[in-house]
């Protein structure tokens, strides 16, 4: 599929590449709007969906009801803070062996997995500890 070049789409992608916090479409919209004041939220959503469908960015569905987006499409894991909702990249070794573990008692074919880790981020953990003392 050959796509016509779009400055707005490129700006959305460029913005995502500067972020490590996995922003939502609303955050992308608010920031890209500074460069393109007339861009609509619908245009941002359509371009994010297109980029995700093409595999140029990753769409993360972490259970909070909104999609988060990541310019890093390499295999890696994410942590979701149950308190503040931040989505953070985890620096850890691959756990791809769970594909084989899951396949042991499964008659079908497992080709991959998506794993999110949940708990308290360092900031929220510290906040809770201070509240307890």
C-alpha beads as a LAMMPS data file, in Angstrom:
LAMMPS data file: protein, C-alpha beads

133 atoms
132 bonds

1 atom types
1 bond types

-500.0 500.0 xlo xhi
-500.0 500.0 ylo yhi
-500.0 500.0 zlo zhi

Masses

1 110.0

Atoms # bond

1 1 1 0.000 0.000 0.000
2 1 1 1.546 3.259 -1.135
3 1 1 0.593 6.221 0.998
4 1 1 0.605 9.818 -0.041
5 1 1 3.017 11.783 2.141
6 1 1 1.303 13.717 4.899
7 1 1 3.038 16.407 6.965
8 1 1 0.478 15.895 9.721
9 1 1 1.093 12.125 9.836
10 1 1 4.839 12.742 9.887
11 1 1 4.428 15.247 12.749
12 1 1 2.396 12.687 14.719
13 1 1 5.101 10.067 14.200
14 1 1 7.884 12.534 15.052
15 1 1 6.087 13.525 18.251
16 1 1 5.719 9.889 19.311
17 1 1 9.426 9.287 18.720
18 1 1 10.247 11.957 21.304
19 1 1 8.120 10.294 23.993
20 1 1 8.682 7.370 26.318
21 1 1 5.425 7.783 28.269
22 1 1 3.111 6.118 25.718
23 1 1 0.697 9.021 25.177
24 1 1 -2.989 8.738 24.327
25 1 1 -4.503 10.227 21.162
26 1 1 -5.665 13.254 23.199
27 1 1 -2.098 13.982 24.336
28 1 1 -0.792 13.548 20.774
29 1 1 -3.537 15.877 19.514
30 1 1 -2.754 18.574 22.109
31 1 1 0.918 18.565 21.185
32 1 1 0.683 18.253 17.395
33 1 1 -1.875 21.057 17.419
34 1 1 0.873 23.542 18.328
35 1 1 2.423 22.889 14.884
36 1 1 -0.878 22.335 13.035
37 1 1 -3.546 24.489 14.754
38 1 1 -6.300 23.339 12.374
39 1 1 -5.708 19.607 12.799
40 1 1 -8.743 17.760 14.135
41 1 1 -8.842 15.085 16.798
42 1 1 -10.400 12.793 14.175
43 1 1 -7.389 13.278 11.888
44 1 1 -5.053 12.375 14.756
45 1 1 -7.094 9.242 15.559
46 1 1 -7.195 8.161 11.897
47 1 1 -3.451 8.663 11.467
48 1 1 -2.595 6.858 14.702
49 1 1 -4.806 3.948 13.637
50 1 1 -3.226 3.877 10.189
51 1 1 0.327 3.997 11.581
52 1 1 -0.511 1.202 14.032
53 1 1 -2.132 -0.912 11.308
54 1 1 0.991 -0.460 9.164
55 1 1 3.216 -1.507 12.084
56 1 1 5.034 1.836 12.189
57 1 1 3.906 2.430 15.779
58 1 1 2.441 0.179 18.456
59 1 1 -1.057 0.539 19.908
60 1 1 -1.199 -0.468 23.578
61 1 1 -4.461 -1.476 25.233
62 1 1 -3.591 -1.673 28.897
63 1 1 -7.066 -1.938 30.388
64 1 1 -7.810 1.711 31.150
65 1 1 -10.256 2.133 28.268
66 1 1 -8.020 4.301 26.060
67 1 1 -5.353 3.392 23.540
68 1 1 -1.769 4.390 24.242
69 1 1 0.810 4.683 21.467
70 1 1 4.478 3.741 21.311
71 1 1 6.957 4.597 18.553
72 1 1 9.175 1.731 19.722
73 1 1 7.899 -1.324 17.851
74 1 1 10.710 -3.618 19.011
75 1 1 9.656 -6.468 21.323
76 1 1 9.580 -5.129 24.887
77 1 1 7.361 -5.200 27.964
78 1 1 5.331 -2.528 29.707
79 1 1 4.451 -1.706 33.290
80 1 1 1.140 0.016 34.070
81 1 1 0.794 1.893 37.356
82 1 1 -2.511 0.970 38.980
83 1 1 -2.527 4.301 40.812
84 1 1 -1.614 7.033 38.300
85 1 1 -2.040 5.063 35.066
86 1 1 1.452 5.733 33.707
87 1 1 2.707 3.211 31.150
88 1 1 6.452 2.586 31.428
89 1 1 8.869 0.492 29.356
90 1 1 10.427 -2.300 31.400
91 1 1 14.112 -3.063 30.938
92 1 1 14.098 -6.853 31.180
93 1 1 15.122 -10.013 29.388
94 1 1 12.663 -11.661 27.031
95 1 1 10.168 -14.116 28.475
96 1 1 9.293 -15.650 25.110
97 1 1 9.642 -19.091 26.710
98 1 1 6.087 -18.625 27.979
99 1 1 4.877 -19.326 24.433
100 1 1 6.182 -22.897 24.767
101 1 1 4.885 -23.182 28.334
102 1 1 1.405 -22.101 27.243
103 1 1 1.511 -24.453 24.234
104 1 1 2.127 -27.559 26.368
105 1 1 -1.563 -28.026 27.238
106 1 1 -3.038 -26.308 24.202
107 1 1 -4.056 -28.085 21.012
108 1 1 -3.764 -25.017 18.774
109 1 1 -0.727 -23.002 17.709
110 1 1 0.598 -20.143 19.837
111 1 1 2.484 -17.545 17.832
112 1 1 3.039 -14.797 20.410
113 1 1 1.891 -13.056 23.542
114 1 1 1.204 -9.630 24.964
115 1 1 2.157 -9.177 28.598
116 1 1 1.603 -6.150 30.819
117 1 1 2.863 -5.853 34.380
118 1 1 0.791 -3.931 36.935
119 1 1 1.554 -2.390 40.314
120 1 1 2.832 0.934 41.648
121 1 1 5.350 3.052 39.770
122 1 1 8.298 4.390 41.820
123 1 1 6.575 7.762 42.355
124 1 1 3.270 6.254 43.565
125 1 1 5.079 3.675 45.690
126 1 1 6.996 6.471 47.421
127 1 1 3.797 8.493 47.875
128 1 1 2.048 5.508 49.505
129 1 1 5.031 4.863 51.810
130 1 1 5.006 8.507 52.939
131 1 1 1.270 8.344 53.604
132 1 1 1.775 5.264 55.803
133 1 1 4.523 6.845 57.913

Bonds

1 1 1 2
2 1 2 3
3 1 3 4
4 1 4 5
5 1 5 6
6 1 6 7
7 1 7 8
8 1 8 9
9 1 9 10
10 1 10 11
11 1 11 12
12 1 12 13
13 1 13 14
14 1 14 15
15 1 15 16
16 1 16 17
17 1 17 18
18 1 18 19
19 1 19 20
20 1 20 21
21 1 21 22
22 1 22 23
23 1 23 24
24 1 24 25
25 1 25 26
26 1 26 27
27 1 27 28
28 1 28 29
29 1 29 30
30 1 30 31
31 1 31 32
32 1 32 33
33 1 33 34
34 1 34 35
35 1 35 36
36 1 36 37
37 1 37 38
38 1 38 39
39 1 39 40
40 1 40 41
41 1 41 42
42 1 42 43
43 1 43 44
44 1 44 45
45 1 45 46
46 1 46 47
47 1 47 48
48 1 48 49
49 1 49 50
50 1 50 51
51 1 51 52
52 1 52 53
53 1 53 54
54 1 54 55
55 1 55 56
56 1 56 57
57 1 57 58
58 1 58 59
59 1 59 60
60 1 60 61
61 1 61 62
62 1 62 63
63 1 63 64
64 1 64 65
65 1 65 66
66 1 66 67
67 1 67 68
68 1 68 69
69 1 69 70
70 1 70 71
71 1 71 72
72 1 72 73
73 1 73 74
74 1 74 75
75 1 75 76
76 1 76 77
77 1 77 78
78 1 78 79
79 1 79 80
80 1 80 81
81 1 81 82
82 1 82 83
83 1 83 84
84 1 84 85
85 1 85 86
86 1 86 87
87 1 87 88
88 1 88 89
89 1 89 90
90 1 90 91
91 1 91 92
92 1 92 93
93 1 93 94
94 1 94 95
95 1 95 96
96 1 96 97
97 1 97 98
98 1 98 99
99 1 99 100
100 1 100 101
101 1 101 102
102 1 102 103
103 1 103 104
104 1 104 105
105 1 105 106
106 1 106 107
107 1 107 108
108 1 108 109
109 1 109 110
110 1 110 111
111 1 111 112
112 1 112 113
113 1 113 114
114 1 114 115
115 1 115 116
116 1 116 117
117 1 117 118
118 1 118 119
119 1 119 120
120 1 120 121
121 1 121 122
122 1 122 123
123 1 123 124
124 1 124 125
125 1 125 126
126 1 126 127
127 1 127 128
128 1 128 129
129 1 129 130
130 1 130 131
131 1 131 132
132 1 132 133
